[in-house]
Amino acid sequence: MRKASYVGFVTVIPMRSVSMLLIFLLPSILSGCFGDDYEIDFSVENQDECFDPLDRKDCIYDDTDVFSRVTKNGTYEIGQVQSVYVPVPSITLADGGAGAAGGAEVHLGLWLPVIEGCDFSSTENLTEECLVPVIAEVGPYYDDGDVDALTPANRLGRMLIENYVPHGFGVAQVSVFGTGESNHCMDLMGTDEQRGIDAAVTWLGTQPWSNGNVGLIGKSYDGSTPWQAATFGNPHLATIVPMSGLIGVHELMWRNGSMEARGMIMHNGVYGSFGIDGDTEDSHTLCEGYVSGYVNGPAAYLSGGMVDYAGNTYWTERSFLDRVLENYQGSVYLIQGMQDWNVDPHMSFPVHQQVADAGIEIKTLAGQWAHDYPDRVEGHSSQGVGRGAEAYPYTLRWDWADDLLYWFTWYLKDEGFAPALGVEMQDNRGGWRFEATYPPIDAENLVLTGSDLAPTGGTVTSTSTITLSYGPFEEETRIVGMPTFHIDATPGFNGGHLFIEMTDENGMHLGHAVMDLRFHAGGRDGQEVLLPFVPVNALMEFMPMDVVLEAGESILLTVSQTGEDYVPSPAASGTVMIDWSQSTLTLPLIERSCSDLFQVPMLDYSGNASRSC
């Protein structure tokens, strides 16, 4: 895979047949270095007219289907779907399930282009013109809540098949263990499932018709399987496109020791049933991962942590990011809904920068949609106040299919032009801009003490709340990234739990933070026992946000015991006393003007200067 070399703020792409230089510099950062008239330059000689994401506003796309389409259709016909069973010999007797019975395998449906003179059924090596890469979606839903793996799925598969097979890509729909026609156990992203995904990647990358490159893409659970695959460092995995995917199961379900309502039951209460359908393979459910799920859900609820003592590895097996950063050699195109409270934005930020710091090429597309794709009208148009409605319809990215085509062509075919790395971010008013990284490196912190925010009290109980406020802001203000509120809190006899919601003065949701005070230092490592009446400094961090307040507007913070869908643990339900004079709110702010925003195609921006120029 071609790699970009980073020198300061300049990204230099290695030489190809067409020379290119991509510079990712923000005018506000470099004014005085290059002059005030310096602009971001994405120019590439002889590139496609719709290649530049910052200048696609005049490109016309087909918006008549439920998903986006490429501007230029491919020339190959789509071949007949093939049904393939991939053996997974790494599943052994110790794993139970199909390991005990023998013959663990994952099932996939495969579509290949019809290329003249290429016999894909041949077991002999084909000519270079016949070799194709594969884009795969891997998940649990084929035959379980959706079509089977041999039928193009409306959620994503049909979009991939109709857009990219004609351009010379193969597309695969793969069922994880215990779902669809795959046997063994529904392992909820555990080691067994990871081995099955890795086996599918290897099979797709080693067939006689394969060029050796595989890309994984998907949303939600299907957006978590690319992270799983990347933990192995498989040489055939050239790129992943996780959309609202999990970097780890515990990392999502628990936030600073606070559990989402679904956290305890996700394995056995939700996905485990996928492996039980009345056939002879129901016995495969009795594998070690499924059995241990009955214990580890409640145990994590009680402790708030990963329960990794006494040799227990249930949650650490289902934690992916550290192994990705250590082993993965491909690229990442990360996609996140900033209003997605099913798979929260902290699955993407600060993940973007962690991935970049590991030397992995990464681009992120983050819009104000919920648990959805970037191009779906039905989902985007149903957002509520403070949950993306203010940004619609400017959330819709009808250029997304083109963007993926450029990405896959570069990273899977080794052709075309290098995509721009960095972050395309949309604020809550609908404005799109490009950032070299996120949070932006030129963010400046506004630091406020809690007592400066006019708190209405100093005690939080299950029935009482505290409000704080700041403002009005004298000029337009952009709060970006992950604001923090370090609170000097004293728990009572039963521990403590805090939830903070940030709104504007009209009550519109801007962001929130949550913490079990046993985890007052932040992260996933807490203390078993919180001493009563002993103050702690609770290092609370808000979920990632990108919000704009107009001049004259204020913010309101409401502190309560819990909110959203978080459930205080049994050890965190008591009264909390707060010393606001020793508490500090930090708001990361950036200055961006109209000239920093860009228009996305197929939308009328007239009269909406706040969204773009």
C-alpha positions in Angstrom: 0.0 0.0 0.0 1.3 3.5 -0.8 1.9 5.5 2.3 1.9 9.3 2.7 4.8 11.0 4.5 3.9 13.7 7.0 6.2 16.7 7.3 4.8 19.3 9.7 1.4 20.2 8.3 2.2 19.1 4.8 1.2 15.8 3.4 3.4 14.8 0.5 2.0 11.9 -1.6 4.6 9.7 -3.3 5.1 10.2 -7.1 2.8 8.5 -9.5 2.5 8.7 -13.3 0.9 12.1 -12.6 2.8 14.2 -10.1 0.8 15.5 -7.2 1.1 17.5 -4.0 -1.7 17.7 -1.5 -1.4 20.3 1.2 -3.6 20.3 4.3 -3.1 23.6 5.9 -5.7 25.8 7.5 -5.5 29.6 6.7 -6.1 30.4 10.4 -3.1 28.3 11.4 -0.7 29.6 8.9 -1.6 33.2 8.4 1.7 35.1 8.5 3.6 32.1 7.1 2.1 31.9 3.6 0.1 35.2 3.8 -3.6 35.8 4.5 -4.7 34.8 1.0 -3.4 31.2 1.4 -6.0 28.5 0.7 -6.3 24.8 1.1 -5.0 23.2 -2.2 -6.4 19.8 -3.2 -5.3 20.3 -6.9 -4.2 17.3 -8.8 -3.2 17.5 -12.4 -5.7 15.7 -14.7 -7.8 14.4 -11.9 -11.5 13.6 -12.3 -13.6 16.8 -12.2 -15.5 15.4 -9.1 -12.4 14.1 -7.3 -12.0 17.1 -5.0 -14.4 16.8 -2.1 -14.2 20.6 -1.5 -15.3 21.4 -5.0 -18.1 19.0 -5.9 -20.9 21.5 -5.5 -21.5 21.6 -9.3 -21.3 17.8 -9.8 -24.7 16.2 -10.5 -25.5 12.8 -9.0 -28.5 10.4 -9.4 -30.6 10.9 -6.3 -33.5 8.8 -7.4 -32.6 5.7 -5.3 -32.3 5.1 -1.6 -28.5 5.4 -1.9 -26.0 7.4 -3.8 -24.5 6.4 -7.1 -21.2 7.1 -8.9 -21.2 9.8 -11.5 -19.6 7.5 -14.1 -21.0 4.0 -14.4 -18.5 1.1 -14.9 -18.4 -1.0 -18.1 -18.5 -4.6 -16.7 -21.6 -6.6 -16.2 -22.4 -8.1 -12.8 -21.9 -11.9 -12.7 -24.1 -14.4 -11.0 -23.8 -14.7 -7.3 -21.7 -17.5 -5.9 -22.3 -19.3 -2.6 -19.1 -20.0 -0.8 -18.3 -21.8 2.5 -14.9 -20.9 3.9 -13.4 -23.4 6.4 -12.0 -21.9 9.6 -9.5 -24.5 10.9 -8.4 -22.3 13.8 -11.7 -23.2 15.6 -10.8 -26.3 17.7 -12.3 -28.5 20.4 -11.4 -26.0 23.1 -13.8 -23.5 21.5 -16.8 -25.8 21.7 -19.6 -25.4 19.2 -18.5 -26.4 15.7 -15.0 -26.8 17.1 -16.2 -29.8 19.0 -18.2 -31.1 16.1 -15.5 -30.3 13.5 -15.8 -28.3 10.3 -16.3 -24.7 11.4 -17.0 -22.5 8.4 -18.3 -19.1 7.5 -20.7 -18.5 4.5 -20.6 -15.7 2.0 -22.2 -14.6 -1.2 -19.8 -13.3 -3.9 -20.4 -11.2 -7.0 -17.6 -10.8 -9.6 -17.6 -8.6 -12.7 -17.9 -10.3 -16.1 -14.6 -9.6 -17.8 -14.1 -10.8 -21.4 -11.5 -13.6 -21.6 -11.4 -14.2 -17.9 -12.6 -17.5 -16.5 -13.1 -17.0 -12.8 -14.0 -20.6 -12.3 -10.5 -21.6 -13.2 -8.1 -22.8 -10.5 -5.1 -21.6 -12.5 -3.5 -18.2 -12.3 -5.2 -15.7 -14.5 -3.7 -12.8 -16.4 -3.2 -9.5 -14.6 -6.2 -8.0 -16.5 -8.4 -10.6 -14.8 -7.4 -10.0 -11.2 -9.9 -8.1 -9.1 -10.0 -6.8 -5.5 -13.0 -7.5 -3.2 -15.1 -5.2 -1.1 -16.8 -7.2 1.7 -19.5 -6.4 4.2 -19.4 -8.8 7.2 -22.1 -9.0 9.8 -24.8 -11.1 11.6 -27.9 -10.0 9.8 -28.1 -12.2 6.6 -31.1 -14.4 7.2 -31.4 -12.9 10.7 -33.6 -9.8 10.3 -32.6 -9.3 6.6 -32.2 -11.0 3.3 -29.8 -14.0 3.0 -26.2 -13.5 2.0 -27.0 -14.4 -1.7 -29.4 -11.5 -2.1 -28.2 -7.9 -2.4 -29.1 -6.2 0.9 -30.7 -2.8 0.7 -28.8 -1.6 3.8 -25.5 -1.6 1.9 -24.9 -4.6 -0.3 -27.0 -3.5 -3.3 -25.3 -0.1 -3.3 -21.8 -1.8 -3.3 -22.8 -4.4 -6.0 -24.5 -1.9 -8.4 -21.8 0.8 -8.0 -18.5 -1.1 -7.9 -18.8 -4.5 -9.6 -19.2 -2.7 -13.0 -15.9 -0.8 -12.1 -14.0 -4.1 -11.7 -14.4 -4.9 -8.0 -15.8 -8.1 -6.4 -18.3 -7.7 -3.6 -19.0 -10.2 -0.9 -21.7 -10.4 1.8 -20.3 -12.5 4.7 -22.2 -14.0 7.7 -20.4 -14.1 11.0 -20.4 -17.3 13.0 -23.8 -18.4 14.3 -25.8 -16.4 11.8 -27.0 -17.0 8.2 -25.5 -20.1 6.8 -22.4 -19.9 8.9 -22.2 -22.5 11.6 -20.5 -22.4 15.0 -21.5 -19.9 17.8 -22.8 -16.4 17.7 -19.7 -15.0 19.6 -20.6 -11.3 19.7 -17.3 -10.0 18.3 -15.2 -12.4 20.4 -12.1 -14.3 19.4 -14.0 -17.0 17.5 -15.8 -14.4 15.4 -12.6 -12.6 14.7 -10.9 -15.8 13.5 -13.9 -16.4 11.1 -13.6 -12.9 9.7 -9.9 -13.3 9.2 -10.4 -16.6 7.4 -12.8 -14.9 5.0 -10.4 -12.1 4.3 -7.6 -14.6 3.6 -9.8 -16.7 1.3 -10.9 -13.6 -0.7 -7.4 -12.4 -1.0 -5.8 -15.7 -2.2 -8.2 -16.9 -4.9 -6.8 -17.2 -8.4 -8.9 -14.3 -9.6 -8.0 -12.0 -6.7 -5.4 -9.2 -6.9 -4.7 -9.9 -3.3 -6.4 -6.8 -1.8 -9.6 -6.9 0.3 -11.5 -4.0 1.8 -14.1 -4.3 4.6 -17.0 -1.9 5.0 -20.2 -1.7 7.0 -22.3 0.1 9.6 -23.0 -0.6 13.2 -22.2 -4.3 13.9 -21.1 -4.5 10.3 -18.9 -1.5 11.0 -17.3 -3.3 13.9 -16.2 -6.3 11.9 -13.7 -4.2 9.9 -12.0 -3.2 13.2 -12.0 -6.9 14.2 -10.4 -7.9 10.9 -7.7 -5.2 11.3 -6.5 -6.6 14.6 -4.6 -9.4 12.8 -2.4 -7.5 10.5 -3.7 -9.7 7.6 -1.6 -8.7 4.5 -4.7 -9.0 2.3 -6.7 -6.4 4.3 -5.7 -3.2 2.4 -8.4 -0.9 3.7 -11.4 -0.7 6.1 -14.4 1.6 6.1 -16.0 1.3 9.5 -19.2 3.3 9.9 -20.4 3.9 13.4 -18.5 0.7 14.4 -17.2 -0.5 17.7 -13.5 -0.2 18.6 -14.5 -2.5 21.5 -17.7 -3.8 23.0 -17.1 -2.7 26.6 -15.7 0.6 25.3 -19.2 1.4 23.8 -21.5 -0.1 26.4 -19.7 1.4 29.4 -18.5 5.0 29.6 -16.4 5.8 32.7 -18.0 3.0 34.5 -21.6 4.0 33.5 -23.5 1.3 31.7 -25.9 1.8 28.8 -29.2 0.1 29.4 -28.5 -2.6 26.8 -24.9 -3.3 28.0 -25.6 -6.3 30.2 -27.8 -8.3 27.7 -26.2 -7.6 24.3 -24.6 -11.0 23.9 -27.1 -13.5 25.3 -30.3 -11.4 25.3 -30.0 -10.0 21.8 -27.5 -11.5 19.4 -27.2 -15.0 21.0 -30.7 -15.8 19.7 -29.5 -15.5 16.1 -27.7 -18.8 16.5 -30.9 -20.6 17.6 -33.2 -21.4 14.8 -34.5 -24.9 15.4 -31.9 -26.9 13.3 -29.2 -29.4 14.3 -26.6 -26.6 14.6 -28.3 -25.1 17.6 -25.9 -27.1 19.7 -23.1 -24.9 18.4 -24.4 -22.2 20.6 -22.8 -24.0 23.5 -19.4 -22.5 22.9 -17.2 -21.0 25.6 -17.8 -17.4 24.5 -21.5 -17.6 24.6 -21.5 -19.4 28.0 -19.2 -16.8 29.5 -21.5 -14.0 28.3 -24.1 -14.9 30.9 -21.6 -14.1 33.6 -19.7 -11.2 32.2 -22.6 -8.9 31.4 -23.9 -8.8 35.0 -20.3 -8.7 36.4 -19.4 -5.7 34.3 -22.7 -4.0 35.4 -21.7 -4.5 39.1 -18.1 -3.4 38.7 -18.4 -0.9 35.8 -15.1 -2.3 34.6 -13.8 -5.0 32.2 -13.8 -7.7 34.9 -10.3 -8.8 33.7 -9.2 -10.3 37.0 -8.8 -14.0 37.8 -7.8 -14.8 34.2 -11.1 -13.6 32.7 -10.6 -12.3 29.1 -14.1 -11.9 27.9 -14.1 -8.1 27.5 -10.4 -7.8 26.6 -10.9 -10.2 23.7 -13.6 -7.9 22.5 -11.4 -4.8 22.6 -9.9 -4.0 19.2 -8.2 -0.7 18.9 -4.9 -1.4 20.6 -4.3 -4.4 18.4 -5.3 -2.5 15.3 -2.7 0.2 16.1 -0.1 -2.4 16.7 -0.7 -4.8 13.8 -2.7 -3.2 11.0 -0.9 -2.2 7.8 -3.8 -0.9 5.7 -5.8 2.4 5.6 -8.9 3.6 7.3 -11.9 5.6 6.0 -13.9 6.3 9.2 -17.5 7.4 9.0 -19.5 8.7 12.0 -22.8 10.2 12.7 -22.2 13.0 15.2 -25.8 12.5 16.4 -25.5 8.7 16.6 -26.4 7.7 20.2 -26.6 4.1 19.3 -22.9 3.9 18.5 -21.6 7.1 20.1 -19.1 9.4 18.5 -16.4 8.5 21.0 -16.0 5.4 18.8 -14.4 7.8 16.3 -12.9 10.7 18.3 -10.1 10.8 19.5 -9.7 7.5 17.5 -9.0 9.4 14.3 -5.9 11.0 15.8 -4.8 7.8 17.5 -4.9 6.0 14.2 -3.0 8.8 12.4 -0.4 8.9 15.2 0.2 5.1 14.6 1.2 5.9 11.0 -2.0 4.6 9.5 -3.5 6.6 6.7 -6.9 7.8 7.7 -9.8 9.9 6.5 -12.9 10.6 8.5 -16.3 11.8 7.3 -18.5 13.0 10.2 -21.9 14.5 9.7 -24.8 15.4 11.9 -26.8 12.3 11.1 -27.7 9.5 13.6 -27.1 5.8 13.2 -27.2 5.9 9.5 -25.3 6.1 6.2 -24.2 9.5 4.8 -26.7 9.3 1.9 -30.1 8.1 3.3 -33.0 10.6 3.1 -35.4 8.6 5.2 -33.1 8.5 8.2 -31.6 12.0 7.9 -35.0 13.7 7.5 -36.4 12.1 10.7 -33.9 13.7 13.1 -35.3 15.8 16.0 -34.5 19.2 17.4 -30.9 19.3 18.7 -30.3 15.9 17.2 -29.4 16.8 13.6 -32.6 18.5 12.4 -30.9 21.9 12.2 -28.3 20.5 9.8 -30.7 18.7 7.4 -30.8 18.5 4.4 -27.1 19.5 4.3 -26.3 16.3 6.0 -26.9 14.3 2.7 -23.8 13.4 0.8 -24.9 12.3 -2.6 -21.2 12.3 -3.5 -20.4 9.5 -1.1 -20.5 6.7 -3.7 -17.9 8.7 -5.8 -15.8 9.2 -2.7 -15.8 5.5 -2.0 -14.9 4.7 -5.6 -11.9 7.0 -5.5 -10.9 5.5 -2.2 -11.2 1.9 -3.3 -9.5 2.5 -6.6 -6.5 3.9 -4.8 -6.2 1.5 -2.0 -7.5 -1.7 -3.6 -6.4 -1.3 -7.2 -3.3 0.9 -6.8 -4.7 3.2 -9.4 -6.2 6.7 -9.6 -5.4 9.5 -7.2 -4.6 9.6 -3.5 -7.6 10.7 -1.6 -7.3 13.7 0.8 -6.6 12.5 4.3 -8.0 14.4 7.3 -11.5 15.1 8.5 -14.6 16.4 6.7 -16.6 17.7 9.7 -20.1 19.1 9.7 -21.2 21.4 12.5 -24.7 21.2 14.1 -25.9 24.1 11.9 -25.1 22.2 8.7 -21.8 23.7 7.7 -19.1 21.4 6.2 -15.4 22.1 6.5 -12.1 20.3 6.2 -9.8 19.9 9.2 -6.3 18.5 9.0 -7.1 16.5 12.2 -9.8 16.5 14.9 -10.0 18.1 17.3 -8.3 20.9 15.3 -4.8 21.6 16.4 -5.5 25.4 16.6 -8.3 25.0 19.2 -7.9 27.4 22.1 -9.4 26.5 25.5 -11.8 28.7 27.3 -11.4 27.8 31.0 -14.1 28.6 33.5 -14.4 27.8 37.2 -17.6 26.2 38.3 -18.4 29.0 40.7 -18.3 31.4 37.7 -21.2 29.5 36.2 -23.7 30.6 38.8 -24.6 27.1 40.1 -28.1 26.7 41.6 -26.9 24.3 44.3 -24.2 21.9 45.5 -26.0 18.6 46.0 -27.1 16.0 43.4 -29.6 13.2 44.3 -31.9 11.0 42.4 -34.5 13.7 42.5 -32.6 16.9 42.4 -30.5 18.6 39.8 -28.1 21.6 39.5 -28.0 24.1 36.7 -25.1 26.3 35.6 -24.9 28.8 32.7 -22.4 30.9 30.8 -23.0 33.7 28.3 -24.1 35.4 26.3 -21.2 35.0 23.9 -20.2 38.2 22.3 -19.6 36.7 18.8 -20.2 33.5 17.0 -18.6 30.6 19.0 -17.6 27.1 17.8 -17.2 24.5 20.6 -15.4 21.5 19.1 -14.0 18.2 20.2 -14.4 16.9 23.7 -15.0 19.6 26.3 -14.1 18.6 29.9 -15.6 19.4 33.3 -13.3 18.5 36.2 -15.6 18.4 39.2 -14.6 18.3 42.9 -17.2 15.8 44.1 -17.8 14.1 47.4 -19.8 10.9 47.3 -22.1 9.7 50.1 -22.5 6.2 51.6 -23.6 4.6 48.3 -21.1 6.1 45.9 -22.1 8.5 43.2 -23.0 9.0 39.6 -23.1 12.2 37.5 -24.6 13.1 34.2 -24.2 16.6 32.6 -26.2 17.8 29.6 -25.2 20.9 27.7 -27.9 22.9 25.9 -28.3 26.3 24.4 -30.5 28.8 26.3 -33.6 27.4 24.5 -33.0 23.9 25.6 -31.5 22.5 22.4 -29.2 19.6 23.1 -25.5 20.3 22.4 -23.7 17.6 24.2 -23.4 15.4 27.3 -21.0 13.6 29.7 -21.5 10.7 32.2 -19.4 9.1 35.0 -19.6 6.6 37.8 -17.4 8.3 40.5 -15.5 5.0 41.0 -14.0 5.9 37.7 -13.3 9.5 38.6 -9.9 9.4 36.9 -11.6 8.6 33.6 -11.3 5.6 31.3 -12.0 2.0 32.0 -9.9 1.5 35.1 -11.8 2.4 38.3 -11.6 1.5 42.0 -13.6 -1.3 43.5 -14.7 0.7 46.5 -15.3 4.5 46.7 -14.7 5.8 50.2 -17.8 7.7 51.4 -17.4 11.4 52.2 -13.9 11.5 50.6 -13.6 14.1 47.8 -12.5 13.0 44.4 -11.7 15.0 41.3 -14.1 13.7 38.6 -12.4 14.1 35.2 -15.6 14.2 33.1 -15.3 14.5 29.4 -18.2 15.3 27.0 -19.0 13.2 24.0 -17.4 14.6 20.8 -19.4 17.6 19.5 -19.1 20.3 16.9 -21.6 23.1 17.7 -22.0 26.7 16.7 -23.5 29.4 19.0 -24.5 32.6 17.4 -23.5 35.9 19.0 -25.8 36.7 21.9 -26.5 33.0 22.8 -25.6 31.3 26.0 -25.0 27.7 27.2 -26.8 25.9 30.0 -25.4 22.9 31.9 -27.7 20.6 33.9 -26.1 18.2 36.4 -28.2 15.2 37.4 -27.6 11.6 38.6 -28.1 10.1 35.1 -29.5 10.8 31.7 -29.9 9.4 28.1 -29.9 5.6 28.4 -27.2 5.3 31.1 -27.9 3.2 34.2 -26.1 4.0 37.4 -24.5 0.9 38.9 -25.7 -0.4 42.2 -22.6 1.1 43.8 -23.2 4.6 42.4 -26.7 5.7 43.4 -26.1 8.0 46.4 -26.0 11.7 47.0 -23.1 13.7 45.6 -21.9 17.0 47.1 -20.0 19.3 44.8 -17.5 22.1 45.5 -17.9 24.3 42.5 -15.0 26.6 43.5 -12.6 23.7 42.9 -14.3 22.6 39.6 -13.2 23.6 36.1 -15.1 23.6 32.8 -12.9 23.7 29.7 -14.4 24.5 26.3 -12.2 24.0 23.2 -13.0 26.8 20.8 -12.0 27.5 17.2 -12.5 30.4 14.8 -13.8 29.5 11.4 -15.3 31.9 8.9 -17.7 31.4 5.9 -14.6 31.0 3.7 -13.6 27.9 5.6 -16.8 26.1 4.7 -17.6 24.2 1.5 -20.8 23.2 -0.3 -21.7 19.6 -0.9 -23.5 18.8 -4.2 -27.2 18.6 -5.0 -28.3 21.2 -2.4 -29.4 24.8 -2.7 -27.3 27.0 -0.4 -28.9 30.3 -1.4 -29.7 32.3 1.7 -27.8 30.0 4.0 -24.5 31.8 4.5 -24.1 30.2 7.9 -23.8 26.9 6.2 -21.5 27.8 3.3 -20.4 30.6 1.1 
